[in-house]
């Protein structure tokens, strides 16, 4: 696993209980991961190449 992808996964691990979410690859963003909870709410967690950090976008209602 590449270093930045590992940072994305670490961020997800720090903010969620892994057994309560589903994680899918989301290749439209660098090292993107689609995170879905048991209520079917989703967010995208990815590596932001502009700022050099993990970033995310929440599902819009």
Secondary structure as UniProt FT lines:
FT   HELIX           3..15
FT   HELIX           18..20
FT   STRAND          21..25
FT   TURN            27..28
FT   TURN            30..31
FT   STRAND          33..37
FT   TURN            38..39
FT   STRAND          42..48
FT   TURN            49..52
FT   STRAND          53..58
//
